Amino acid sequence: MSLFDKRLSEIHSALRAKELSVTDLVQASIASIKEHDDKIKSVLHVDEEGALAHARQLDERLVKENEELGLLFGMPAGLKDNLITKDIRTTCASKFLANYDPVHDGTASKKVKEADAVIVAKLNMDEFAMGGSNENSGFFPAKNPWNTDYVPGGSSGGSAAAMAARHFYFTLGSDTGGSIRQPAAFCGVVGLKPTYGRVSRFGLVAFASSLDQIGPVTKNVEDAAYVLQAIAGHDEFDSTSANVEVPNYLSALTGDVKGLRIGVPKELIGEGIDTEVREAVLAALKQLESLGATWSEVSMPHTEYAVPAYYLLSSSEASSNLARFDGVRYGVRADNASNLIELYKESRSQGFGPEVKRRIMLGTYALSSGYYDAYYKKAQQVRTLIIQDFTNIFADFDVILHPTTPSTAFKIGENANDPVKMYLEDICTVPVNLAGLPAISVPCGFSQNGLPIGLQIVGRAFDESTVLRVAHAYEQAAGYSQRKPEWVRG
């Protein structure tokens, strides 16, 4: 077992016992990136000098007696490249921000540092978080560590691929319509989307402000609980941050699910779900039954409308949020413009990639005069109906369980020319974002061609504790989280 296979708590014990140093960990992280990341392209920027300097500072604290250490002390981390980090380039994987160096930390980045983790690198993603395969990166696509002919998922594809490759102890991603959970499922790692408002969005470059949420990607559920503990909480800089108590998530990992009531939506376990995925999820249900839980089939009747509603709402918000990228204040500026309007046009044409342009145009159309009621307003009404579907189920059940994705990872380029097919890959994840609920994806098996399958567990608003408890109990019984790509071994 290598260093990076150990649980976060085990590494903390080794650090306190002086069996290794933070510098050892950070050097191992950097070495892993240099040796292996050419295969998967999960990393965009490495802050080698800054990370090693921070590691030395932490090592100085480690030798002091009775020094209080942060919850994530010494852990090398990678952050999705739409999370603002002071003095570390933040590009959103877009040529528009290819030279952008922030002058402050976002709240999540700041909390990671305050918990004494070391930010080693910024990670690949779909440009401005718009995509489900990481093929829309403005620089180069990331690849799936289990088979580099396949996508790692997106938009947090770099965050998931880097964890599967064991470059870091944890990574952070953002989830607008499944962008943490879907790549976690494709890459065989754990991805947690907290309740909307549980983690501050201040310093997250906005895609769709009513849907975006930051969360951890880890190799096991226990580590996810540690990271969520560190980054959760109210933030006065984010008007959508919820001022609710943050419980002790680690205390929820009891392994006890006796009497737990699980609802399984028939719309997300039947037609449209690959046979191998369905069988893996049903096997997971049997595993949870053996631990004392019960499950029943339920209905979410408005699921079929979730994807079109999501893409109308998210694209509408994106068209507004991305209006700030105009070539005047920061980012790419066209040098061949003869007037201000042409400057806007040329800068945006040169800076944005095809998928970003597609969503801006779709959102602008949906918000335009004469179409607002027919599209944007109608999508908001559908959103309300989907929220009601969840409310009805949670009146009788503790969690909802179903596949994270309708299939395993697809080949690079397979869906590139069919945006509708690509969007439909989000059918299992977008309802959760529309309702603002917490959900986690954990590995629950592998397909015949060796690709991971993800199990999604959805909870009530701000009840991440139950979600983590169920995920941890299943993980301990099933053991899939211990598996990793063969080339990573050793």
Secondary structure, DSSP 8 states (H G I E B T S, - for coil): --GGGS-HHHHHHHHHTTSS-HHHHHHHHHHHHHHHHHHH--EEEE-HHHHHHHHHHHHHHHTSTT----TTTT-EEEEETTB--TTS---TT-GGGTT---SS--HHHHHHHHTT-EEEEEE--SGGG--SSSTT-SS-----TT-TTB---SSSHHHHHHHHTTSSSEEEEE-SSSTTHHHHHHHTSEEEE--TTTB--TTB--S-TTT--EEEEESSHHHHHHHHHHHBS--TT-TT--------SGGG-----TT-EEEEEGGGTSTTS-HHHHHHHHHHHHHHHHTT-EEEEE--TTGGGHHHHHHHHHHHHHHHHGGG-SSSSSS---SS-SSHHHHHHHHHHHHS-HHHHHHHHHHHHHHSTTTTIIIIIHHHHHHHHHHHHHHHHHTT-SEEEEESSSSS--BTTSSTT-HHHHHHTTTTTHHHHHHT--EEEEEEEE-TTS-EEEEEEE-STT-HHHHHHHHHHHHHHH-GGG---GGG--
